[in-house]
């Protein structure tokens, strides 16, 4: 009889808890989708622009297939200058450009503009590092067989660096998850907005912890996917 009463009490407590906090699950799902949307789109856009930039940074170095010291120097200065600005400050600096592009500096879509712009130089340096890991002998062999600059890039540099580039995609995506949380503090949407406005300002500890758990799971999934894809490519070469 006592066990039955305890079961009823526990069931009542759970039903009451869910009735009072069901709105949290709804907001958490919405915020999670917003974060995934802005992060994945921003990652794709940053690689669309950052990958060619990284290739140019490598191939315009002294002795490489597209040697051009002035192009290399100017692009290097721009990339370093952009990377030196903390994201929260960069977010404010690009508000006029964000408003010009999407019409408003607030919201999930608006957050993609600073996220993408901030990630491009980071991606460029990640790609540059990946390409520089390739043994110079492979490039020399391709050139000696008559390959032009485009063929060296498309047939040697990119394919050989692909596992490292994929790992770089995972790292970039994880960094953008953190950036998106900062963007959320100024109305960027996603889990950052949820954690700040509800978890911090309204003292809803449950929301704060739920947000942290979702972010941890999100990051773990990204890293596992990146490691798995890179390992699959390496195994195919063996």
C-alpha atoms as one frame of an Amber mdcrd trajectory, in Angstrom:
protein
   0.000   0.000   0.000   2.841   2.370   0.865   4.603   1.609  -2.435   1.376
   2.321  -4.321   0.929   5.628  -2.488   4.563   6.521  -3.146   4.081   5.734
  -6.845   1.023   7.956  -7.022   2.870  10.756  -5.257   5.883  10.476  -7.559
   3.625  10.428 -10.611   1.791  13.490  -9.360   5.045  15.332  -8.752   6.314
  14.492 -12.250   3.042  15.550 -13.861   3.067  18.812 -11.928   6.707  19.439
 -12.814   6.058  18.803 -16.508   2.937  20.983 -16.510   4.886  23.857 -14.982
   8.009  23.459 -17.130   6.777  22.153 -20.501   7.401  25.601 -21.974  11.106
  25.087 -21.284  11.252  22.076 -23.629   9.483  24.056 -26.345  11.854  27.018
 -26.069  14.871  24.713 -25.836  13.935  22.907 -29.048  13.401  26.190 -30.866
  16.684  27.645 -29.611  18.579  24.457 -30.504  17.237  24.553 -34.052  18.179
  28.230 -34.374  21.727  27.534 -33.178  22.163  24.571 -35.524  20.778  26.591
 -38.426  22.974  29.646 -37.953  26.129  27.655 -37.136  25.912  25.171 -40.008
  25.033  27.820 -42.603  27.792  30.117 -41.316  30.311  27.266 -41.458  29.362
  26.467 -45.048  29.592  30.117 -46.113  32.894  30.660 -44.308  34.455  27.677
 -46.093  33.057  28.822 -49.416  35.161  31.973 -49.037  37.842  30.893 -46.561
  39.005  27.786 -48.441  40.057  29.709 -51.588  41.626  32.365 -49.386  43.699
  29.738 -47.582  44.778  28.229 -50.896  45.880  31.656 -52.150  47.831  32.296
 -48.944  49.794  29.099 -49.509  50.279  29.156 -53.270  51.400  32.812 -53.398
  54.277  32.184 -50.987  57.845  32.427 -52.236  58.743  29.458 -54.428  55.180
  28.139 -54.743  53.111  27.665 -57.899  51.511  31.140 -57.812  54.290  33.090
 -56.144  53.290  36.702 -55.512  54.794  38.290 -52.414  52.579  41.391 -52.448
  49.310  39.467 -52.712  50.510  37.123 -49.983  51.587  39.989 -47.727  48.401
  42.047 -48.135  46.083  39.076 -47.603  48.126  37.979 -44.588  47.811  41.425
 -42.995  44.034  41.502 -43.581  43.566  38.005 -42.164  45.696  38.727 -39.094
  43.966  42.058 -38.452  40.523  40.471 -38.629  41.483  37.566 -36.400  42.891
  39.908 -33.754  39.485  41.496 -33.049  37.515  39.770 -30.244  34.222  38.475
 -31.600  32.003  40.498 -29.259  33.669  43.694 -30.536  33.610  42.465 -34.133
  29.904  41.779 -33.731  29.307  45.438 -32.915  31.648  46.755 -35.611  29.815
  44.970 -38.428  26.312  46.018 -37.328  26.027  48.580 -40.176  27.058  45.940
 -42.718  24.701  43.387 -41.162  21.832  45.870 -41.372  22.748  46.572 -45.001
  22.758  42.870 -45.914  19.694  41.548 -44.063  17.891  44.726 -42.986  18.322
  44.211 -39.248  21.206  43.501 -36.840  19.020  41.310 -34.600  17.883  37.731
 -35.102  19.141  34.368 -36.258  19.654  35.316 -39.908  21.402  38.554 -38.936
  23.795  36.612 -36.700  25.050  34.658 -39.697  26.707  37.766 -41.146  29.196
  38.417 -38.292  29.601  34.681 -37.688  30.596  34.111 -41.311  32.843  37.170
 -41.537  34.623  36.269 -38.292  35.123  32.658 -39.372  36.550  33.365 -42.845
  40.063  34.402 -41.675  40.076  31.550 -39.147  39.178  29.095 -41.906  41.865
  30.572 -44.163  44.555  29.943 -41.551  43.231  26.442 -40.836  43.325  25.593
 -44.539  46.781  27.160 -44.864  48.072  24.959 -42.035  46.521  21.849 -43.611
  48.055  22.555 -47.013  51.487  23.232 -45.560  51.510  19.731 -44.053  51.756
  18.260 -47.562  55.229  17.041 -48.458  56.853  19.400 -50.939  58.044  16.436
 -52.976  54.469  15.710 -54.099  54.113  19.250 -55.446  57.484  19.082 -57.205
  56.537  15.752 -58.774  53.274  17.177 -60.119  55.025  20.245 -61.551  57.747
  18.112 -63.138  55.057  16.112 -64.944  53.669  19.301 -66.477  50.849  20.122
 -64.067  49.782  23.753 -64.042  48.876  25.735 -60.902  45.191  24.784 -61.012
  46.018  21.094 -61.431  48.461  21.216 -58.514  45.750  22.776 -56.341  42.883
  20.521 -57.427  44.769  17.246 -57.877  47.449  17.433 -55.180  46.919  20.069
 -52.504  43.191  19.725 -51.790  42.935  15.898 -52.024  46.046  15.303 -49.931
  44.946  17.772 -47.257  41.305  16.623 -47.173  41.433  14.705 -43.840  43.044
  17.699 -42.133  40.579  20.083 -43.799  37.636  18.026 -42.534  39.016  18.124
 -39.002  39.343  21.876 -39.488  35.664  22.052 -40.438  34.790  20.377 -37.133
  36.985  22.805 -35.181  35.517  25.796 -37.026  31.960  24.614 -36.383  32.674
  24.174 -32.686  34.180  27.665 -32.504  31.092  29.073 -34.195  28.912  27.390
 -31.581  30.733  29.499 -28.987  30.486  32.615 -31.155  26.740  32.043 -31.626
  26.287  32.008 -27.852  27.974  35.431 -27.671  25.767  36.679 -30.491  22.765
  35.467 -28.518  23.546  37.907 -25.706  22.819  40.818 -28.057  19.653  39.304
 -29.497  21.157  36.921 -32.007  18.783  34.101 -31.162  19.592  30.479 -30.427
  20.788  28.905 -27.206  22.823  31.975 -26.244  19.712  34.169 -26.139  17.779
  31.512 -24.232  20.529  31.060 -21.631  21.046  34.796 -21.149  17.502  36.136
 -21.085  15.868  33.208 -19.291  18.661  31.367 -17.518  20.630  34.399 -16.304
  18.283  37.373 -16.158  15.264  35.390 -14.893  17.315  33.078 -12.665  15.960
  29.923 -14.310  18.692  27.453 -13.355  16.928  24.610 -15.158  17.166  26.460
 -18.471  20.820  27.300 -17.895  21.783  23.685 -17.204  19.637  22.356 -20.051
  21.344  24.792 -22.427  24.789  23.689 -21.266  23.912  20.015 -21.737  22.556
  20.611 -25.256  25.691  22.558 -26.229  27.951  19.802 -24.893  26.033  17.156
 -26.859  26.089  19.322 -29.987  29.847  19.817 -29.792  30.455  16.118 -29.106
  28.398  15.124 -32.158  30.291  17.573 -34.375  33.689  16.317 -33.222  32.717
  12.649 -33.569  31.376  13.270 -37.082  34.543  15.135 -38.097  36.856  12.460
 -36.668  34.837   9.725 -38.362  34.876  11.369 -41.800  38.607  12.091 -41.614
  39.367   8.523 -40.516  37.254   7.126 -43.362  39.253   9.069 -45.955  42.567
   7.986 -44.422  41.485   4.340 -44.354  40.528   4.464 -48.044  44.084   5.499
 -48.908  45.640   2.545 -47.144
